[in-house]
């Protein structure tokens, strides 16, 4: 009888312990696919260009896409609006003679190239989407002048780019097929 009681007690302790394991494990919920994920799936050129720019220049995918003027319900014919001198310098240094701001691959490559220069010249980080956007819009010299006399409209635009980059970074976590396709180019953690 004593052995039976010991066995029952041991079973209860074991079962109680097992039920608590469930509460210790985190619940992983797959979030529904976002509009951003769907947009990337339906526009392969955006993802391909962003992955290529990350591979070549080191700019995170979410930053380059946040700087890009995505043609979602807009009449824009250009993905970027670079300073003319910077655009020519890009074309010469990369020998991308047929590059166009209206071509998404060229635009993303320019964003990566210009961001790499902004990191070197202006002591920025590749994750500072808003500041990289300002450097791209103003040129490197203009960026230094802007730091002394900020423009309210450009400041708001750079804040919007920062917010968009943070949003894209979060949404990319829930795009499993896109992460698989981009493979090792995604840098962790997001």
LODO-877805 format. One line per field, with one value per residue: chain; z, x, y of N, C-alpha, C, O in turn. Coordinates in Angstrom, 1 decimal. Atoms other than C-alpha are relative to their C-alpha. Layout:
// residues N
mol: (A ...)
n_c3: (Z ...)
n_c1: (X ...)
n_c2: (Y ...)
ca_c3: (Z ...)
ca_c1: (X ...)
ca_c2: (Y ...)
c_c3: (Z ...)
c_c1: (X ...)
c_c2: (Y ...)
o_c3: (Z ...)
o_c1: (X ...)
o_c2: (Y ...)
END
This chain:
// residues 190
mol: (A A A A A A A A A A A A A A A A A A A A A A A A A A A A A A A A A A A A A A A A A A A A A A A A A A A A A A A A A A A A A A A A A A A A A A A A A A A A A A A A A A A A A A A A A A A A A A A A A A A A A A A A A A A A A A A A A A A A A A A A A A A A A A A A A A A A A A A A A A A A A A A A A A A A A A A A A A A A A A A A A A A A A A A A A A A A A A A A A A A A A A A A A A A A A A)
n_c3: (0.0 -0.1 1.4 0.9 -0.3 0.5 1.5 0.3 -0.3 1.0 1.2 -0.2 0.1 1.4 0.8 -0.4 0.6 1.4 0.3 -0.1 1.1 1.0 -0.3 0.2 1.4 0.6 1.1 1.2 0.9 1.3 0.3 1.4 1.0 0.1 1.3 0.4 0.5 1.3 1.0 0.4 0.8 1.3 0.7 -0.2 0.3 -1.3 -0.9 0.7 -0.1 -1.4 -0.4 0.7 -0.6 -1.3 0.3 0.6 -0.7 -1.4 -0.5 -0.3 1.0 -0.5 0.1 1.4 0.5 -0.7 0.7 1.4 0.2 0.5 0.8 -0.4 0.2 0.3 1.4 0.1 1.1 -0.5 -1.3 -0.9 0.5 -0.4 0.5 1.3 -0.1 -0.7 0.9 1.0 -0.7 -0.2 1.4 0.4 -0.8 0.1 1.4 0.3 1.0 0.3 -1.3 0.1 -1.2 0.2 -0.1 -1.4 -0.3 0.0 -1.1 -1.2 0.0 -0.4 -1.5 -0.7 0.3 -0.7 -1.5 -0.3 0.0 -1.2 -1.2 -0.1 0.0 -0.9 -1.3 -0.2 0.0 1.0 -0.6 -0.2 1.3 0.2 0.3 1.3 0.9 0.1 0.8 1.4 0.6 -0.1 0.3 -1.3 -0.5 -0.4 -1.2 -1.1 -0.1 -0.6 -1.4 -0.7 0.2 0.5 0.8 -0.6 0.9 0.1 -1.3 0.0 1.0 -0.5 -1.1 0.7 0.5 -1.2 -0.4 1.0 -0.1 -1.2 0.4 1.0 -0.7 -0.7 0.9 0.6 -0.9 0.2 1.4 0.0 1.3 0.4 -0.7 0.6 1.3 -0.1 -0.5 -1.0 0.1 -1.2 -1.2 -1.3 -0.2 0.5)
n_c1: (0.8 -0.9 -0.6 1.0 0.2 -1.2 0.1 1.0 -0.6 -1.0 0.8 0.6 -1.1 -0.5 1.0 0.1 -1.2 0.2 1.0 -0.6 -0.9 0.8 0.1 -1.3 -0.4 0.7 1.0 -0.5 1.1 -0.4 0.9 0.4 -0.8 0.2 0.1 -1.4 -0.4 0.7 -0.5 -1.3 0.2 0.5 -1.0 -1.3 -1.1 -0.3 -0.7 -1.3 -0.9 -0.4 -1.0 -1.3 -0.6 -0.5 -1.1 -1.1 -0.4 0.1 1.2 1.1 1.2 1.1 -0.4 0.0 1.4 0.6 -0.4 0.5 1.3 0.7 1.1 1.2 1.1 -0.4 -0.2 -1.5 -0.7 -1.4 0.0 -0.8 -0.3 -1.4 -0.7 -0.5 -1.5 -0.1 0.5 -1.0 -1.1 0.4 -0.1 -1.4 -0.8 0.5 0.1 1.4 0.3 1.4 0.8 1.1 0.7 1.3 -0.2 0.0 -1.3 -1.0 0.3 -0.5 -1.4 -0.4 0.2 -1.1 -1.2 0.0 0.0 -1.3 -0.7 0.5 -0.6 -1.4 -0.3 0.8 0.0 1.3 0.1 0.8 1.4 0.6 0.7 0.4 -1.2 -0.5 0.9 -0.4 -1.3 0.3 0.8 -0.7 -1.4 -0.8 -0.2 1.2 0.4 -0.7 0.7 1.3 -0.2 -0.1 1.2 1.0 1.2 1.1 0.6 -0.9 -0.1 1.2 -0.2 -1.0 0.7 0.9 -0.9 -0.3 1.2 0.2 -1.0 0.3 1.2 -0.4 -0.9 0.9 0.9 -0.8 -0.1 1.2 0.0 -1.0 -0.5 -0.9 -1.3 -0.6 -0.5 -1.2 -1.0 -1.0 -0.2 0.6 -0.8 0.8 1.5 0.7)
n_c2: (-1.2 -1.1 -0.2 -0.6 -1.4 -0.7 0.0 -1.0 -1.3 -0.3 -0.3 -1.3 -1.0 0.1 -0.6 -1.4 -0.6 0.0 -1.0 -1.3 -0.2 -0.7 -1.4 -0.6 -0.1 -1.2 0.3 -0.7 -0.2 -0.5 -1.1 0.0 -0.6 -1.4 -0.6 -0.1 1.3 0.2 -0.8 0.5 1.3 -0.3 -0.9 0.7 -0.9 -0.7 0.9 0.3 -1.2 -0.3 1.1 -0.2 -1.2 0.5 0.9 -0.8 -1.2 0.2 -0.7 1.0 0.0 -0.8 -1.4 -0.4 -0.1 -1.1 -1.2 0.1 -0.5 1.1 -0.5 0.7 -0.9 -1.4 -0.3 -0.3 0.7 0.2 0.6 -0.8 -1.3 -0.3 -1.2 0.3 0.3 1.3 1.0 0.1 0.6 1.4 0.7 0.1 0.9 1.4 0.3 0.4 -1.0 0.0 -0.1 -1.1 -0.1 0.7 1.5 0.4 0.5 -1.1 -0.9 0.6 0.1 -1.4 -0.2 0.7 -0.6 -1.4 0.3 0.4 -1.2 -0.8 0.6 -0.3 -1.4 -0.7 0.8 0.5 1.5 0.5 0.2 -1.3 -0.2 -1.5 -0.8 0.4 -0.7 -1.4 -0.1 0.3 -1.1 -1.3 0.2 0.0 -1.4 -0.5 0.6 -0.7 -1.3 0.2 0.2 -1.3 -0.8 1.0 -0.4 0.7 1.0 1.2 0.7 0.8 1.1 0.9 0.7 1.0 1.1 0.7 0.7 1.0 1.0 0.8 0.8 1.1 0.9 0.8 0.8 1.0 1.1 0.8 0.3 1.1 0.4 -1.0 0.3 1.2 -0.3 -0.8 0.9 -0.4 -1.5 -0.6 0.0 0.2 0.0 -1.1)
ca_c3: (0.0 0.9 -2.6 -4.3 -2.5 -3.3 -7.0 -7.1 -5.4 -7.9 -10.8 -9.5 -9.1 -12.6 -14.1 -12.2 -13.4 -17.0 -16.9 -15.8 -18.6 -21.0 -19.2 -19.4 -23.1 -25.1 -27.4 -30.9 -33.0 -36.7 -37.6 -40.8 -43.9 -44.1 -47.0 -47.1 -47.5 -50.2 -52.0 -52.0 -53.2 -56.1 -57.0 -57.3 -58.6 -55.2 -53.2 -55.8 -55.9 -52.1 -51.6 -54.2 -52.6 -49.2 -50.6 -52.5 -50.2 -46.8 -46.5 -44.7 -46.9 -44.7 -44.9 -48.7 -49.2 -46.7 -48.7 -52.0 -53.3 -53.8 -56.6 -54.7 -55.9 -56.9 -60.3 -59.6 -62.5 -60.3 -57.4 -56.0 -56.4 -56.1 -56.3 -59.9 -59.1 -56.8 -59.5 -62.1 -59.6 -58.9 -62.7 -63.2 -60.2 -60.7 -64.5 -64.5 -67.7 -68.3 -64.7 -64.3 -61.2 -62.8 -62.6 -59.3 -59.5 -60.3 -57.6 -54.9 -56.0 -55.8 -52.3 -51.2 -52.9 -51.5 -48.0 -48.0 -48.8 -46.1 -43.5 -44.4 -44.9 -42.4 -39.6 -40.0 -39.5 -42.0 -39.7 -39.6 -42.4 -41.9 -41.8 -44.8 -46.6 -45.8 -47.1 -50.3 -50.8 -49.9 -50.9 -48.4 -48.2 -48.0 -45.2 -43.1 -43.8 -42.9 -39.5 -38.7 -40.2 -40.4 -42.8 -41.3 -44.3 -44.8 -41.1 -41.3 -44.4 -42.7 -39.6 -42.0 -43.5 -40.0 -39.1 -42.4 -41.9 -38.4 -39.7 -42.6 -40.2 -38.0 -40.9 -42.5 -39.4 -40.5 -44.2 -44.0 -47.7 -48.3 -45.6 -47.2 -50.6 -49.5 -47.6 -45.9 -47.0 -44.1 -41.1 -37.7 -35.4 -36.9)
ca_c1: (0.0 2.8 4.4 1.1 0.7 4.3 3.7 0.5 2.3 5.2 2.7 0.9 4.2 5.3 2.0 1.9 5.5 4.5 1.5 3.8 6.2 3.5 3.2 7.0 7.2 6.5 3.5 4.7 1.9 2.3 0.9 -1.1 0.7 1.1 0.4 4.2 4.9 2.3 3.7 7.2 5.8 4.1 7.0 10.0 12.2 11.9 13.1 15.8 17.2 17.1 18.9 21.5 22.1 22.5 24.9 27.0 26.9 25.8 22.5 19.8 16.8 14.3 16.4 16.8 13.1 12.1 14.1 12.6 9.6 7.5 5.0 2.0 -1.0 1.1 1.8 5.6 7.8 11.0 11.9 14.4 15.3 19.1 21.2 22.3 26.1 25.7 23.8 26.5 29.2 27.4 27.1 30.8 32.1 29.9 30.0 26.2 25.9 22.3 21.1 17.9 16.1 12.9 14.5 14.0 17.3 19.3 17.5 18.2 21.8 22.2 20.7 23.2 26.1 25.2 24.6 28.0 29.5 27.3 28.6 32.2 31.9 29.2 29.9 26.4 25.3 23.6 20.5 19.9 17.4 16.2 19.7 20.8 17.7 18.7 22.3 20.8 18.4 20.8 24.2 27.0 27.9 24.3 23.8 26.5 24.8 21.4 22.8 23.4 20.2 17.5 14.6 11.2 9.9 13.0 13.1 9.5 10.4 13.4 11.2 8.7 11.6 12.7 9.2 8.8 12.1 11.1 7.7 9.3 11.9 9.1 6.9 9.8 9.9 6.5 7.4 8.9 9.0 10.7 13.3 13.9 14.3 16.7 18.6 21.8 21.6 19.2 21.2 19.9 18.6 16.1)
ca_c2: (0.0 2.3 1.7 2.5 5.8 6.7 5.8 7.9 10.9 10.6 10.5 13.6 15.5 14.4 15.5 18.8 19.5 18.7 21.1 23.9 23.4 24.6 27.9 28.4 28.0 31.2 31.1 31.9 33.4 33.8 37.1 37.5 38.5 42.3 44.6 45.1 41.4 41.2 44.1 42.6 39.2 40.9 43.2 40.9 43.8 45.6 42.7 41.7 45.2 45.6 42.2 43.1 46.6 44.9 42.4 45.0 48.1 46.7 48.7 46.8 45.9 47.7 51.0 51.0 50.2 52.9 55.5 54.3 56.2 53.1 53.5 52.3 54.3 57.3 58.9 59.2 58.3 58.2 56.1 58.5 62.2 62.4 65.5 65.8 65.8 62.8 60.9 61.6 60.6 57.3 56.5 57.2 55.4 52.3 52.5 52.2 54.3 53.3 53.8 55.8 57.1 55.5 52.0 50.3 48.4 51.5 53.5 50.9 50.5 54.3 54.3 51.7 53.4 56.9 55.4 53.8 57.2 58.9 56.5 57.2 61.0 61.9 59.4 57.9 54.3 52.2 51.8 55.6 55.7 59.3 60.7 58.6 60.0 63.5 62.9 61.5 64.4 67.2 65.7 65.4 69.1 70.0 67.5 69.3 72.7 71.2 70.1 73.8 75.2 72.4 72.7 71.8 70.0 67.8 67.1 65.8 63.7 62.2 61.3 59.6 57.6 56.6 55.5 53.6 51.8 50.7 49.5 47.6 46.1 44.8 43.6 41.7 39.5 38.1 37.5 34.0 33.3 36.6 35.8 32.4 33.9 36.6 34.0 35.0 38.7 39.4 40.4 39.3 40.5 42.8)
c_c3: (0.0 -1.4 -0.9 0.3 -0.5 -1.6 -0.5 0.2 -1.1 -1.3 0.0 -0.2 -1.4 -0.9 0.3 -0.7 -1.5 -0.4 0.1 -1.1 -1.1 0.2 -0.1 -1.4 -0.7 -1.1 -1.2 -1.0 -1.3 -0.3 -1.5 -0.9 -0.1 -1.4 -0.6 -0.6 -1.3 -1.1 -0.5 -0.8 -1.4 -0.8 0.3 -0.1 1.3 0.9 -0.6 0.1 1.4 0.5 -0.7 0.6 1.4 -0.2 -0.5 0.9 1.5 0.6 0.3 -0.9 0.5 -0.1 -1.4 -0.5 0.6 -0.7 -1.4 0.0 -0.8 -0.8 0.3 0.0 -0.2 -1.5 -0.2 -1.1 0.5 1.3 1.0 -0.7 0.5 -0.4 -1.3 0.0 0.6 -1.0 -1.1 0.6 0.2 -1.4 -0.4 0.8 -0.1 -1.4 -0.4 -1.0 -0.3 1.2 -0.1 1.4 -0.1 0.0 1.4 0.4 0.1 1.3 1.3 0.1 0.4 1.5 0.8 -0.2 0.8 1.5 0.4 0.1 1.2 1.3 0.1 0.2 1.2 1.4 0.4 0.1 -1.0 0.4 0.1 -1.3 -0.3 -0.3 -1.3 -1.1 -0.2 -0.8 -1.5 -0.6 -0.1 -0.5 1.3 0.5 0.5 1.3 1.2 0.2 0.7 1.5 0.8 -0.1 -0.6 -0.7 0.5 -0.8 -0.2 1.3 0.2 -0.9 0.6 1.2 -0.6 -0.5 1.2 0.4 -1.0 0.1 1.2 -0.2 -0.9 0.8 0.8 -0.9 -0.7 0.9 -0.3 -1.5 -0.2 -1.4 -0.6 0.7 -0.6 -1.3 0.0 0.6 0.9 -0.1 1.1 1.2 1.2 1.1 -0.6 1.1)
c_c1: (0.9 0.7 -1.0 -0.2 1.3 0.0 -1.0 0.5 1.0 -0.7 -0.6 1.1 0.5 -1.0 -0.1 1.2 -0.2 -0.9 0.7 1.0 -0.7 0.0 1.4 0.4 -0.7 -0.9 0.4 -1.2 0.5 -1.0 -0.4 0.9 -0.4 -0.1 1.4 0.5 -0.6 0.5 1.4 -0.2 -0.4 0.9 1.4 1.2 0.4 0.9 1.4 1.0 0.4 1.0 1.3 0.7 0.6 1.3 1.2 0.4 -0.2 -1.2 -1.1 -1.2 -1.0 0.4 -0.1 -1.5 -0.7 0.4 -0.6 -1.4 -0.8 -1.2 -1.3 -1.1 0.5 0.3 1.5 0.6 1.5 -0.1 0.8 0.2 1.3 0.4 0.7 1.5 0.2 -0.4 1.1 1.3 -0.2 0.1 1.4 0.7 -0.4 -0.1 -1.4 -0.5 -1.5 -0.9 -1.0 -0.7 -1.4 0.1 0.2 1.4 1.1 -0.2 0.5 1.5 0.6 -0.1 1.1 1.3 0.2 0.1 1.4 0.9 -0.4 0.6 1.4 0.2 -0.7 -0.1 -1.5 0.1 -1.0 -1.5 -0.7 -0.7 -0.3 1.2 0.6 -0.9 0.4 1.3 -0.2 -0.7 0.8 1.5 0.8 0.3 -1.3 -0.5 0.7 -0.7 -1.3 0.1 0.0 -1.3 -1.1 -1.2 -1.2 -0.6 0.9 0.1 -1.2 0.2 0.9 -0.6 -0.9 0.8 0.4 -1.1 -0.3 1.0 -0.3 -1.2 0.4 0.9 -0.9 -0.8 0.8 0.2 -1.1 -0.1 0.9 0.5 1.0 1.4 0.7 0.6 1.2 1.2 1.0 0.2 -0.7 0.9 -0.9 0.8 -0.6 -0.5)
c_c2: (1.3 0.3 0.6 1.5 0.8 0.1 1.1 1.4 0.4 0.3 1.4 1.1 0.1 0.8 1.5 0.7 0.1 1.1 1.4 0.3 0.8 1.5 0.7 0.2 1.2 -0.5 0.8 0.1 0.5 1.1 -0.1 0.8 1.5 0.5 0.1 -1.3 -0.3 0.8 -0.5 -1.3 0.4 0.9 -0.6 1.0 0.8 -0.8 -0.4 1.1 0.3 -1.0 0.3 1.2 -0.4 -0.8 0.9 1.1 -0.2 0.8 -1.0 0.2 1.0 1.5 0.4 0.1 1.2 1.3 0.1 0.6 -1.1 0.5 -0.8 1.1 1.5 0.1 0.3 -0.8 -0.3 -0.6 0.8 1.4 0.5 1.4 -0.3 -0.4 -1.4 -1.2 -0.3 -0.7 -1.5 -0.7 -0.1 -1.0 -1.5 -0.4 -0.5 1.1 0.1 0.1 1.2 0.0 -0.7 -1.5 -0.4 -0.5 1.1 0.9 -0.7 -0.1 1.4 0.2 -0.7 0.7 1.3 -0.2 -0.4 1.3 0.9 -0.5 0.4 1.5 0.7 -0.7 -0.5 -1.5 -0.4 -0.2 1.4 0.4 1.4 0.8 -0.4 0.6 1.4 0.2 -0.2 1.2 1.3 -0.1 0.1 1.3 0.6 -0.6 0.7 1.4 -0.2 -0.2 1.3 0.8 -1.0 0.7 -0.9 -1.1 -1.2 -0.7 -0.9 -1.2 -1.0 -0.8 -1.0 -1.2 -0.9 -0.9 -1.2 -1.1 -0.9 -0.9 -1.1 -1.0 -1.0 -1.0 -1.1 -1.2 -1.0 -0.3 -1.2 -0.4 1.0 -0.2 -1.1 0.4 0.9 -0.7 0.8 1.6 0.7 -0.1 -0.1 0.7 1.2 0.9)
o_c3: (-0.7 -1.8 -1.8 -0.7 -1.0 -2.1 -1.4 -0.6 -1.5 -2.0 -1.0 -0.8 -1.9 -1.7 -0.7 -1.2 -2.1 -1.4 -0.5 -1.4 -1.8 -0.7 -0.2 -1.7 -0.4 -1.8 -1.2 -1.4 -1.4 -0.3 -2.3 -0.5 -0.2 -2.4 -1.8 -1.6 -2.3 -2.3 -1.7 -1.8 -2.4 -2.0 1.1 0.5 1.5 1.3 0.0 0.4 1.6 1.2 0.0 0.7 1.7 0.6 0.0 1.1 2.3 1.8 -0.6 -1.4 -0.4 -0.3 -1.7 -1.2 0.0 -0.8 -2.0 0.8 -2.0 -0.3 -0.5 0.9 0.1 -2.2 -1.3 -1.2 -0.3 2.2 2.2 -1.9 1.4 -1.4 -1.4 -0.7 0.2 -1.0 -1.5 0.0 0.0 -1.4 -1.0 0.3 0.2 -1.7 -1.3 -0.6 -0.6 1.0 -0.8 1.9 0.9 -0.1 2.0 1.5 1.0 1.9 2.2 1.2 1.1 2.1 1.7 0.8 1.4 2.2 1.5 1.0 1.9 2.2 1.2 1.0 1.7 2.2 1.5 -0.2 -1.3 -0.4 0.5 -2.0 -1.4 -1.2 -2.1 -2.2 -1.3 -1.6 -2.3 -1.8 -1.1 -0.8 2.3 1.8 1.5 2.1 2.2 1.4 1.5 2.3 1.9 0.8 -1.8 -0.4 0.6 -0.4 -0.1 1.3 0.6 -0.6 0.4 1.4 0.0 -0.4 1.1 0.7 -0.6 0.0 1.2 0.2 -0.7 0.5 0.8 -0.6 -1.0 0.4 -0.1 -2.0 -0.7 -1.6 -1.3 0.0 -0.8 -1.6 -0.7 0.4 1.8 0.7 1.5 1.5 1.3 1.0 -0.9 0.9)
o_c1: (0.6 0.9 -0.6 -0.3 1.1 0.4 -0.8 0.3 1.1 -0.2 -0.5 0.9 0.7 -0.6 -0.3 1.1 0.2 -0.8 0.2 1.3 -0.1 0.0 1.5 1.2 -1.9 -0.7 0.5 -1.8 1.2 -2.2 0.3 1.5 -1.5 0.3 1.7 1.2 0.0 0.7 1.7 0.6 0.0 0.7 2.1 2.2 1.5 1.9 2.4 2.1 1.6 2.0 2.4 1.9 1.6 2.2 2.3 1.6 0.3 -1.4 -1.4 -1.5 -1.6 -0.5 -0.7 -1.8 -1.6 -0.4 -0.7 -2.2 -0.9 -2.0 -1.8 -1.2 -0.3 0.4 1.9 0.3 2.2 -0.9 0.6 -0.1 1.5 -0.1 1.3 1.9 1.1 0.2 1.3 1.9 0.7 0.7 1.8 1.4 0.4 -0.4 -1.5 -1.3 -2.0 -2.1 -0.7 -1.0 -2.1 -0.9 1.1 1.9 1.9 0.7 1.1 2.1 1.6 0.8 1.6 2.1 1.2 0.7 1.8 1.7 0.5 0.9 1.9 1.0 -0.2 -0.9 -1.9 1.1 -2.0 -2.4 -1.9 -0.2 -0.1 1.2 1.1 -0.4 0.4 1.4 0.4 -0.4 0.6 2.1 0.2 0.2 -1.3 -1.1 0.1 -0.8 -1.7 -0.8 -0.4 -1.6 -1.3 -1.6 -1.0 -0.9 0.4 0.3 -1.0 -0.2 0.7 -0.3 -1.0 0.4 0.4 -0.9 -0.6 0.6 -0.1 -1.2 0.0 0.8 -0.6 -1.0 0.3 0.4 -1.0 -1.3 2.0 1.6 1.9 2.4 1.9 1.7 2.2 2.3 0.5 1.0 -0.4 1.4 -1.8 2.0 0.1 -1.1)
o_c2: (2.2 1.4 1.4 2.3 1.9 1.1 1.8 2.3 1.5 1.2 2.1 2.1 1.2 1.6 2.3 1.8 1.1 1.8 2.3 1.5 1.6 2.2 1.9 1.1 1.4 -1.5 2.1 -0.9 1.5 0.9 -0.6 1.7 1.8 -0.3 -0.1 -1.3 -0.8 0.3 -0.4 -1.5 -0.3 1.1 0.0 0.8 1.0 -0.4 -0.3 0.9 0.6 -0.7 0.2 1.2 0.1 -0.6 0.7 1.4 0.7 0.8 -1.8 1.3 1.7 2.3 1.5 1.0 1.7 2.3 1.1 0.4 -1.1 1.3 -1.6 1.9 2.4 -0.9 0.8 -2.0 -0.9 -0.3 0.7 1.6 1.3 2.0 -1.4 -1.4 -2.1 -2.2 -1.4 -1.6 -2.3 -1.8 -1.2 -1.9 -2.4 -1.6 -1.3 1.9 1.2 -0.1 2.2 -1.1 -1.0 -2.2 0.2 -0.3 1.1 1.3 0.0 0.0 1.5 0.8 -0.1 0.8 1.6 0.6 0.0 1.4 1.5 0.2 0.7 1.9 1.7 -0.3 -0.4 -2.1 0.3 -0.3 1.4 1.3 1.9 1.7 0.5 1.0 1.9 1.1 0.4 1.5 2.1 0.9 0.5 1.5 1.3 0.1 0.9 1.8 0.6 0.2 1.4 1.5 -1.1 1.8 -2.1 -2.2 -2.4 -1.9 -2.1 -2.4 -2.2 -2.0 -2.1 -2.3 -2.1 -2.1 -2.3 -2.3 -2.1 -2.0 -2.3 -2.2 -2.2 -2.1 -2.2 -2.3 -2.2 -0.6 -1.0 -0.7 0.7 0.0 -1.1 0.0 0.8 -0.3 1.5 2.1 1.8 -1.2 0.7 0.9 2.2 1.9)
END
